[in-house]
Amino acid sequence: FYSGTSAQRVAFLTAAQEGDHWQDTNGSKIEYVKQGAAWVQWVTPSTTENKVLWSGTPVYLQASQTLSLSEPIASQPNGVILQWQEYASGAPAPAAWNYSTILKVQAGRGGGVALPLTDFSGVNIRKYVYCDAQAIRGHDVNAISPANRLVVSAVYGF
């Protein structure tokens, strides 16, 4: 394993052995591996920012409700994070947040995903969702107590 600037990597190409790794120390700090007569990008650094893939009016996520995502779940590094808010008196609470994750391996596999959550009073809640390649659909039990205590307000790629 070697490291240095991108200019040093280019200069080192002829001396490098097949399979050697190089970590650039400038710019985007990408890692490369030597394959044949070239350096091939091995790892792209991930960002610490989560992309907003959906946001809008918070919903229980019933069977008739679908969250159409701006990017496919499979194109995210790991999957998606659903942001939930407590829902009472006809409105989402402005500060009662809850989060659940769905790994990208689930997207498009069929079947549902059970998401265990807890509201701020300690009540255990289970939401059920279905993941397509670029959408998340709900289930009607998500609008029945106690699941109706939480609504989804955003989906992030992570």
N, C-alpha and C positions, 0 to 999 in steps of 0.2 A: 504494500500500500504506500502510495506516494502522495505528496501534496505540494502545492505551489500555485503560482498564477497561471492563467490560461496560456500565456505566452510560453512559460516554462514547460507546460504540458505538451504543447505543439513541438517544442524543441526536443523533448524527451522521447518522442514517438519512436524513433529508430532504435533506441536503446531498450525500450520497454519490451517485456516478454508477453506472450499471449496470456490473457487473463489478469494482467496487472491492473490494479485500481489506482485512480488518480482523483483527488479531491481538490477542486479549484478553491483557492483562498481569496479570490477577488470576485466581484460581480455577484452572481446568483448562487455561488458555492455549490455548483452541481458536481456530482460524482460520476466518473467515467470508468469504463473498463476497455482494455485493448482487445479488439477482435479483428483478426487479420491485420491489415495495414492501416487501421483507423482506430480512433478513440470513439466509443459509442456511449451515449448517455445512459447511465445505469440507474441513478436515482434522481428524481426531481424533488427538491426540498418542498415540504408541505407548508402551507401558510397557517398561521395560528388563527386567522379570521375564519369564521363560519359564514358561508354564503347564505343569504336569505333566498330560499327556493319558493316559498309561498308565504304570504301574509295577507290578511284581510279581515273581514268581519268574523269574529270568533264564532265557532259552531260546535255543537255536540259531537259532530261527525257521525251522523246517522247513515243508514244505507243509501239514502237519496242524496247524500252530500259527498262530493269528490273534491279533493285538493289537487288541482293540476299544477305540477311543479314546473319551474322554469328550466330545469335541467334534469336529465335522467338520474335516478338514484345510483345506478351502476357507475356513473361518471364521478361520483364523489369518492374521496379517498377511503372512507370507511362506511358511510351510510348517511342516515338523516337523524336529526334530533327534532322531536315535536315539542313545542312550547305550549303548555297548558296553563290556564288561569282559572281560579275559582269563579263560579258563576252563582250569583244570588241576587234576589230582588230585580230580576230582569236585566242585569248588566254584569260584565266581567269585572272582577276586582282589579284595581290598578296596580296592586303590589303583591298579590298572592300567586307566585309562579311555581310551576312544577315542570319537570322535563323527563322525557323518555326517549330511548334510542331504538332505532331499527337498523340493523346491519345490512349492508348492500347485498349480501348473499340471499336475503329474503325476497328482494324485488323480483317480481315475475315468476316466483316459484309456485304460486297458487296457495290456497289455504290462508287462514287468518293468523294474526299475531295478537297475543294477549299482552296488554301493557299494564303492569301493576303500578298503581299510583296511590298516594295518600293525600287527603286534603289537610288543611291547616288545623282542623280539629281532631285529626288522627284517624279519620274514617278511611278504611281501605277501599279503594276503587279499582275496578278493572275495566279498561277500555279495549275494544276489539276493533282491529283495522285490517285491511287487505292492501297489499302493496303491488301495484303494477310497475312497469318500467319507469313511468314518469308521472304516476298519480297515486294517491292514497285515498281509499274509499273506506267508509265507515260501516257500522252495523247498528240496527235499530235499538239494541240494548244500551247503547251509549247515551240515550236520552231518558233512560229509566233510572230512578233513584237506586243507589247513591251515585251512579255514574254521571248523572246530570249535574253534579256539583262542579264539574270541570268542563271547560271548552278549549278547543285548540285555537291558538291565535297566530302561530307562525311555525314554519318548518325550515330548518337550517341544514345545509350540507356540512358534514364534518369528516 
